[in-house]
Amino acid sequence: MAFSESDELIAYGSLTAVAMIWGLSWPAGRFLALEFGSKVLTAAFIRFTFAVPFLFIFAKLFTGTIKVEKKLHKSLILFGLLQISLYNFFYLTGLRFTSASDASLVIAINPLLTAIISSFLYADEKLTLRKVLGFLIAFAGEFLIFMFSPNSNVENRILGNVVIFLAALVWATYSSFSRPIYQKIPPLRFQAWASFYGWLALGIFALVEKPWTVSPSSTSWAILAYLGILSAALANTIFSFGIKKIGPSRTSIFVNMVPLFGITFSFFLLDEEFSYWYLVAFVLVVTGINLVTRSKPRPPDEMS
């Protein structure tokens, strides 16, 4: 189906807005992590209390139903634990210790980790010399973030960056292993059910934190609503339609913009330091990603 120029312009504008929403999620998450401290599971549970109803509404609205085959629910439970429970635990825990600017760049390594894992799982994802070169270039960018970040005035920058890297690894594992399931379930329906099961698990795990003792500020409530409704639900829905409109290759450009927005928003909202090392690291990571994913474009993963 062909799309008009106005349709494409709307898609580009919408995907730019998505990149901005996801970019803002890093300083927003940093604020939230500092306020909640060690009770990150509670914060994640509240976030998806906002997100899950909207995800089901969007799935019903745009796919006609929320039903999936019963035999697929076991897989959805597993992916919910990875994508929602474990990822959000690492996401907010990492942001307790490192800057939002560092985190938004470290997480950008996710597509490469996905490609590495997928190369061991699927015949059409085998490693090539170009991919290996892409890995090396991107990891060089990650090394610069660890070594030369200007935002050292945090609790434990190296630990935080490592935890964010683990978040990227978790997401890459989910992305790689979920590929066959995505061929059986529309993305919006998949996201709704995986988020629901991950939300339930977060609620159970959060009991160890005694969530009834938490009293979030009004700012934190607003951020939780933002991360749940806009970042997790609405942005992912728009992103799915963007892939259909302009294809995965061009959509990936907007995903690459997320770290730039993350650094910019962190500079203005959190007074974090800026360094040209960030730009060098960003160029290396994006160059590496493009080398790895250029041969066979696939829908990039949503990171929020």
Secondary structure by P-SEA (a helix, b strand, c coil): ccccaaaaaaaaaaaaaaaaaaaaaaaaaaaaaaaaccaaaaaaaaaaaacaaaaaaaaaaccccccccccaaaaaaaaaaaccaaaaaaaaaaaacccaaaaaaaacaaaaaaaaaaaaccccccccaaaaaaaaaaaaaaaaaaccccccccccaaaaaaaaaaaaaaaaaaaaaaaaaaacccaaaaaaaaaaaaaaaaaaaacccccccccccaaaaaaaaaaccccccaaaaaaaaaaaaccaaaaaaaaaaaaaaaaaaaaaacbbbbbaaaaaaaaaaaaaaaaaacccccbbbbcc
